[in-house]
Amino acid sequence: MNMTEDQLKRLTALRRELHASPELSGKEYRTAERVSAYLAEKRPDALMSGVGTTGVMALFDSRKPGPVRLFRCELDALPISEINTFEHRSTVEGVSHKCGHDGHMTILCGLADRLAEQRPTTGKAWLLFQPAEENGEGAKAVMADPRMQAIKPDRVFALHNLPGVPKGQVMLREGSFNASVNSIIVVFKGRTSHAAEPEHGIDPALAMSDFFQRSLDLNNNNVADPRMRVVSSVYAELGSKDHGISAGRAEVHLTIRCWSDDELDLLQTELEAIAKELAARDGLGLEITYTQRFHANQNDPAMVAHMRKAAERAGLQAVQAEHPYKWGEDFGLFTASFPGCMVGLGAGTDMPALHNPDYDFPDALIPDGVALFHQLALMD
């Protein structure tokens, strides 16, 4: 079933409406209301809001025995100022859809269009519009919601658009599809003193400098290596801007990523050991915390086979991804609990990268995403 010009025009208008009104993670209230209103027009067999705070779920039921399928997209935008000047540019200062979640939502709304016309022949299809993917909290909140726990899907599917990949090309991979990611925050606690008499204080500057150097030395940014490690410095703060006071506190933020959760745990242990060694050497207090954890997404081989067949039926080219992708994705929590598959959907080779301030989801990709998911919804 090909998408008509009128259907694409309507979905494009929705995508641009969502793009113009972005909301940050956990605050997607207007976005969820707009999605709910669209879904309600399709008369699903169930429509739930407030899932995991702002999430939305819709059910299309064949009322016959069969697999319970779940299709997931994301509601949230990023704290990035848009530099595009087109008519549907972001109207929210400092916030914009620079990861394509507006397009992913639109694809699921297009799937709702198809399922309203043609329910699955067997089983059920759940559509999940998940909050807070960008900070890693959304999947966790949705999975903890009793309504989600009651569903127990047999199959879970998600996609992410991929700039730099030919349009509509489906990038498949068994096992790890994307990296395991975490962010470590290390605080060295010393003691301030008069800047003229630093010997009366405990300055954490040297520990901070050494921690950066030794942490970054752990990099092994080789995608072909199963023990790939990426250590990125993202933020640092030392002392204050009061020039008469020597520094008494240093804070360092790193983001770390590996191909597996086990390797990431090992890397974290090594970083903690370095921080403890330096704190002890310099007589500093130490505080270590973590934030924004993303587990490696593990694609089930049987679900990858379903996705490959669906791509073929949708007239899309399925390609084996040579390596996992280095970005984090909290869909990994779903594939850790249910058989599932996440794929990349090529957004075109002449495209700004994800999270670039001039990125915009290509509307021409909407029919490809809808067709791929619709074929999955029809498969036993």
For each residue, the residues with C-beta under 8 A, 3 or more apart:
1: 114 117 118 374
2: 367
3: 7 8 11 110 366 367 370 371
4: 7 8
5: 8 9
6: 9 10
7: 3 4 10 11 110 113
8: 3 4 5 11 12 363 366 367
9: 5 6 12 13
10: 6 7 13 14
11: 3 7 8 14 15 106 109 110 113 363 366 370
12: 8 9 15 16 106 363 366
13: 9 10 16 17
14: 10 11 17 18 38 106 109
15: 11 12 18 19 102 103 105 106 361 363 366
16: 12 13 19 20 87 88 102 363
17: 13 14 20 21 34 88
18: 14 15 21 22 31 34 97 102 105 106
19: 15 16 22 88 89 90 96 97 102 360 361
20: 16 17 88 89 90 91
21: 17 18 30 31 34 90 91 92
22: 18 19 31 77 78 90 92 95 96 97 102
23: 27 28 29 30 31 75 76 77 92 95
24: 27 28 76 77 78 79 95 134
25: 28 76 131 132 133 134 135 137 138
26: 53 54 76 131 132 135 137 138
27: 23 24 54 76
28: 23 24 25 31 32 54 75 76 131 132
29: 23 32 33 54
30: 21 23 33 34
31: 18 21 22 23 28 34 35 54 75 76 105
32: 28 29 35 36 49 54 55 56 75 129 131
33: 29 30 36 37
34: 17 18 21 30 31 37 38
35: 31 32 38 39 56 75 105 109 129
36: 32 33 39 40 47 49 56
37: 33 34 40 41
38: 14 34 35 41 42 109 112
39: 35 36 42 44 47 56 58 109 112 127
40: 36 37 43 44 47
41: 37 38
42: 38 39 58 112 113 115 116
43: 40 116
44: 39 40 47 58 59 60 112 115 116 127
45: 59 60 61
46: 57 58 59 61
47: 36 39 40 44 56 57 58 59
48: 51 56 57 58 147
49: 32 36 55 56
50: 53 54 55
51: 48 55 56 57 128 142 145 147 148
52: 55 130 131 132 138 140 141 142 143 144 145 148
53: 26 50 131 132 141
54: 26 27 28 29 31 32 50 75 131 132
55: 32 49 50 51 52 75 128 129 130 131 138 141 142 145
56: 32 35 36 39 47 48 49 51 75 128 129
57: 46 47 48 51 126 127 128 129 147 148
58: 39 42 44 46 47 48 112 126 127
59: 44 45 46 47 124 125 126 127
60: 44 45 112 115 116 119 120 124 125 127 377
61: 45 46 119 120 124 125
62: 66 119 120 121 122 123 124
63:
64: 121 122 123
65: 122 123
66: 62 120 121 122 123 124 380
67: 122 123 124 154 155 380
68: 123 124 126 151 152 153 154 155
69: 120 123 124 125 126 153 154 155 156 157 376 377
70: 125 126 127 128 151 153 155 156 157 334 338
71: 108 111 125 126 127 128 156 157 158 373 376 377
72: 128 130 156 157 158 331 334
73: 101 104 105 107 108 127 128 129 130 158
74: 99 101 104 105 129 130 131 133 134 138
75: 23 28 31 32 35 54 55 56 101 105 129 130 131 132 133 138
76: 23 24 25 26 27 28 31 101 131 132 133 134 138
77: 22 23 24 90 92 95 96 97 98 99 101 102 134
78: 22 24 95 96 97 98 99 134 355
79: 24 94 95
80: 94 95 96 98 355 357
81: 93 94 96 357
82: 89 90 96 98 357 358
83: 357 358
84: 89 357 358 360
85: 89
86: 89 360
87: 16
88: 16 17 19 20
89: 19 20 82 84 85 86 96
90: 19 20 21 22 77 82 95 96 97
91: 20 21
92: 21 22 23 77 95 96
93: 81
94: 79 80 81
95: 22 23 24 77 78 79 80 90 92
96: 19 22 77 78 80 81 82 89 90 92 357
97: 18 19 22 77 78 90 100 101 102 361
98: 77 78 80 82 354 355 356 357 359
99: 74 77 78 134 354 355 359
100: 97 103 104 160 161 347 354 359 361
101: 73 74 75 76 77 97 104 105 133
102: 15 16 18 19 22 77 97 105 106 361
103: 15 100 106 107 161 361 362 363 365 366 369
104: 73 74 100 101 107 108 159 160 161 369
105: 15 18 31 35 73 74 75 101 102 108 109 129
106: 11 12 14 15 18 102 103 109 110 366
107: 73 103 104 110 111 159 366 369 370 373
108: 71 73 104 105 111 112 127 129 373
109: 11 14 35 38 39 105 106 112 113
110: 3 7 11 106 107 113 114 366 367 369 370
111: 71 107 108 114 115 125 127 370 373 374 377
112: 38 39 42 44 58 60 108 109 115 116 127
113: 7 11 42 109 110 116 117 370
114: 1 110 111 117 118 370 374 377
115: 42 44 60 111 112 118 119 120 125 127 374 377
116: 42 43 44 60 112 113
117: 1 113 114
118: 1 114 115 378
119: 60 61 62 115 125
120: 60 61 62 66 69 115 123 124 125 377 378
121: 62 64 66 378 380
122: 62 64 65 66 67 380
123: 62 64 65 66 67 68 69 120 154 380
124: 59 60 61 62 66 67 68 69 120
125: 59 60 61 69 70 71 111 115 119 120 377
126: 57 58 59 68 69 70 71 151 153
127: 39 44 57 58 59 60 70 71 73 108 111 112 115
128: 51 55 56 57 70 71 72 73 142 148
129: 32 35 55 56 57 73 74 75 105 108
130: 52 55 72 73 74 75 133 138 139 142
131: 25 26 28 32 52 53 54 55 74 75 76 138 141 142
132: 25 26 28 52 53 54 75 76 135 136 137 138 141
133: 25 74 75 76 101 130 136 138 139 329 330 331
134: 24 25 74 76 77 78 99
135: 25 26 132 138 292
136: 132 133 139 140 181 292 293 294 328 330
137: 25 26 132 140 141 292 330
138: 25 26 52 55 74 75 76 130 131 132 133 135 141 142 330
139: 130 133 136 142 143 330 331 332 333 334
140: 52 136 137 143 144 330 333
141: 52 53 55 131 132 137 138 144 145
142: 51 52 55 128 130 131 138 139 145 148
143: 52 139 140 148 149 333 334 337
144: 52 140 141 148 149
145: 51 52 55 141 142 148 149
146: 149 150
147: 48 51 57 150 151
148: 51 52 57 128 142 143 144 145 151
149: 143 144 145 146 152
150: 146 147
151: 68 70 126 147 148
152: 68 149 338
153: 68 69 70 126 156 338
154: 67 68 69 123 338 339
155: 67 68 69 70 303 306 338 339 340 376
156: 69 70 71 72 153 303 331 334 335 338 339 340 341
157: 69 70 71 72 303 307 340 341 342 373 376
158: 71 72 73 329 331 334 340 341 342 343
159: 104 107 342 343 344 345 369 372 373
160: 100 104 329 342 343 344 345
161: 100 103 104 344 345 346 347 354 361 362 365
162: 165 171 344 345 346 347
163: 347 348 351 352 353 354 359
164: 347 349 351 353
165: 162 169 171 344 346 347 348 349
166: 169 317 346 348 349
167: 346 347 348 349 362 364 365 368
168: 316 317 345 346 365 368
169: 165 166 316 317 319 345 346
170: 307 308 311 316 317 318 319 343 344 345 346 372
171: 162 165 319 321 343 344 345 346
172: 299 304 307 308 311 318 319 320 321 341 343
173: 176 177 299 304 320 321 324
174: 299 300 301 304
175: 298 299
176: 173 179 259 260 296 297 298 299 324
177: 173 296 297 298 299 321 324 325 329 341 342 343
178: 294 296 297 324 325 326 327 328 329 332 342
179: 176 228 230 257 258 259 294 296 324 325 326 327 328
180: 257 258 259 260 261 263 264 294 295 296 328 332
181: 136 255 256 257 264 292 293 294 327 328
182: 255 256 257 264 268 290 291 292 293 294
183: 234 253 254 255 256 290 291 292 293
184: 253 254 255 256 268 271 288 289 290
185: 251 252 253 288 289 290 291
186: 211 251 252 253 254 271 275 286 287 288
187: 249 250 251 252 286 287 288
188: 204 207 208 211 249 250 251 252 275 278 279 282 284 285 286
189: 204 248 249 284 285 286 287
190: 201 202 203 204 247 248 249 250 282 283 284 285
191: 201 202 248
192: 201 239 245 246 247 248
193: 197 198 199 200 201 245 246 248
194: 197 200 244 245 246
195: 198 243 244 245 246
196: 244
197: 193 194 200 201
198: 193 195 201 203 246
199: 193
200: 193 194 197
201: 190 191 192 193 197 198 246 248
202: 190 191 248 282 283 284
203: 190 198 206 246 247 248
204: 188 189 190 207 208 238 247 248 249 250 282 284
205: 208 209 238 239 247 250
206: 203 209 210 282
207: 188 204 210 211 250 278 279 281 282 284
208: 188 204 205 211 212 236 238 250 252
209: 205 206 212 213
210: 206 207 213 214 278
211: 186 188 207 208 214 215 252 274 275 278
212: 208 209 215 216 233 236 252
213: 209 210 216 217
214: 210 211 217 218 274
215: 211 212 218 231 233 254 271 274
216: 212 213 219 231 233
217: 213 214
218: 214 215 229 231 267 270 271
219: 216 229 230 231
220: 225 227 228 229
221: 228 229 230
222: 225 228
223: 228 323 324 326
224: 228 323
225: 220 222 228
226: 259 260 263
227: 220 258 259 263
228: 179 220 221 222 223 224 225 258 259 263 326
229: 218 219 220 221 256 257 258 263 267
230: 179 219 221 255 256 257 258 326
231: 215 216 218 219 254 255 256 267 271
232: 254 255 256
233: 212 215 216 236 252 253 254
234: 183 253 254 255
235: 251 252 253
236: 208 212 233 250 251 252 253
237: 249 250 251
238: 204 205 208 247 249 250 251
239: 192 205 242 245 246 247 248 249 250
240: 245 247
241:
242: 239 245
243: 195
244: 194 195 196
245: 192 193 194 195 239 240 242 248
246: 192 193 194 195 198 201 203 239
247: 190 192 203 204 205 238 239 240 250
248: 189 190 191 192 193 201 202 203 204 239 245
249: 187 188 189 190 204 237 238 239
250: 187 188 190 204 205 207 208 236 237 238 239 247
251: 185 186 187 188 235 236 237 238
252: 185 186 187 188 208 211 212 233 235 236
253: 183 184 185 186 233 234 235 236
254: 183 184 186 215 231 232 233 234 271
255: 181 182 183 184 230 231 232 234 292
256: 181 182 183 184 229 230 231 232 264 267 268 271
257: 179 180 181 182 229 230 264 326 328
258: 179 180 227 228 229 230 263 264 267 296
259: 176 179 180 226 227 228 263 296 324
260: 176 180 226 263 264 296
261: 180 264 265 295 296
262: 265 266
263: 180 226 227 228 229 258 259 260 266 267
264: 180 181 182 256 257 258 260 261 267 268 296
265: 261 262 268 269
266: 262 263 269 270
267: 218 229 231 256 258 263 264 270 271
268: 182 184 256 264 265 271 272 290
269: 265 266 272 273
270: 218 266 267 273 274
271: 184 186 215 218 231 254 256 267 268 274 275
272: 268 269 275 276 288
273: 269 270 276 277
274: 211 214 215 270 271 277 278
275: 186 188 211 271 272 278 279 286 288
276: 272 273 279 280 286
277: 273 274 280 281
278: 188 207 210 211 274 275 281 282 284
279: 188 207 275 276 282 284 285 286
280: 276 277 283
281: 207 277 278
282: 188 190 202 204 206 207 278 279
283: 190 202 280
284: 188 189 190 202 204 207 278 279
285: 188 189 190 279
286: 186 187 188 189 275 276 279
287: 186 187 189
288: 184 185 186 187 272 275
289: 184 185
290: 182 183 184 185 268 293
291: 182 183 185
292: 135 136 137 181 182 183 255 328
293: 136 181 182 183 290
294: 136 178 179 180 181 182 328 329 330 332
295: 180 261 330 332 333 336
296: 176 177 178 179 180 258 259 260 261 264 324 332
297: 176 177 178 329 331 332 335 342
298: 175 176 177 332 335 336
299: 172 173 174 175 176 177 303 304 335 340 341 342
300: 174 303 304 335 339 340 341
301: 174 304 305
302: 305 306 339
303: 155 156 157 299 300 306 307 339 340 341
304: 172 173 174 299 300 301 307 308 341
305: 301 302 308 309
306: 155 302 303 309 310 341 376 379
307: 157 170 172 303 304 310 311 318 341 343 372 376
308: 170 172 304 305 311 312 318
309: 305 306 312 313 375 379
310: 306 307 313 314 372 373 375 376 379
311: 170 172 307 308 314 316 317 318 372 375
312: 308 309 315 316 318
313: 309 310 375
314: 310 311 368 371 372 374 375
315: 312 371
316: 168 169 170 311 312 368 371 372
317: 166 168 169 170 311
318: 170 172 307 308 311 312
319: 169 170 171 172
320: 172 173
321: 171 172 173 177 324 325 344
322:
323: 223 224
324: 173 176 177 178 179 223 259 296 321
325: 177 178 179 321 344
326: 178 179 223 228 230 257
327: 178 179 181 354
328: 136 178 179 180 181 257 292 294
329: 133 158 160 177 178 294 297 332 342
330: 133 136 137 138 139 140 294 295 333
331: 72 133 139 156 158 297 334 335 340 342
332: 139 178 180 294 295 296 297 298 329 335 336
333: 139 140 143 295 330 336 337
334: 70 72 139 143 156 158 331 337 338 340
335: 156 297 298 299 300 331 332 338 339 340 341 342
336: 295 298 332 333
337: 143 333 334
338: 70 152 153 154 155 156 334 335
339: 154 155 156 300 302 303 335
340: 155 156 157 158 299 300 303 331 334 335
341: 156 157 158 172 177 299 300 303 304 306 307 335
342: 157 158 159 160 177 178 297 299 329 331 335
343: 158 159 160 170 171 172 177 307 372
344: 159 160 161 162 165 170 171 321 325
345: 159 160 161 162 168 169 170 171 365 368 369 372
346: 161 162 165 166 167 168 169 170 171
347: 100 161 162 163 164 165 167 351 361 362 365
348: 163 165 166 167 351 362 365
349: 164 165 166 167
350:
351: 163 164 347 348 359 362
352: 163 356 358 359 360
353: 163 164 356 359
354: 98 99 100 161 163 327 359
355: 78 80 98 99 359
356: 98 352 353 359
357: 80 81 82 83 84 96 98
358: 82 83 84 352
359: 98 99 100 163 351 352 353 354 355 356
360: 19 84 86 352
361: 15 19 97 100 102 103 161 347 365
362: 103 161 167 347 348 351 365
363: 8 11 12 15 16 103 366
364: 167 367
365: 103 161 167 168 345 347 348 361 362 368 369
366: 3 8 11 12 15 103 106 107 110 363 369 370
367: 2 3 8 110 364 370 371
368: 167 168 314 316 345 365 371 372
369: 103 104 107 110 159 345 365 366 372 373
370: 3 11 107 110 111 113 114 366 367 373 374
371: 3 314 315 316 367 368 374 375
372: 159 170 307 310 311 314 316 343 345 368 369 375 376
373: 71 107 108 111 157 159 310 369 370 376 377
374: 1 111 114 115 314 370 371 377 378
375: 309 310 311 313 314 371 372 378 379
376: 69 71 155 157 306 307 310 372 373 379
377: 60 69 71 111 114 115 120 125 373 374
378: 118 120 121 374 375
379: 306 309 310 375 376
380: 66 67 121 122 123
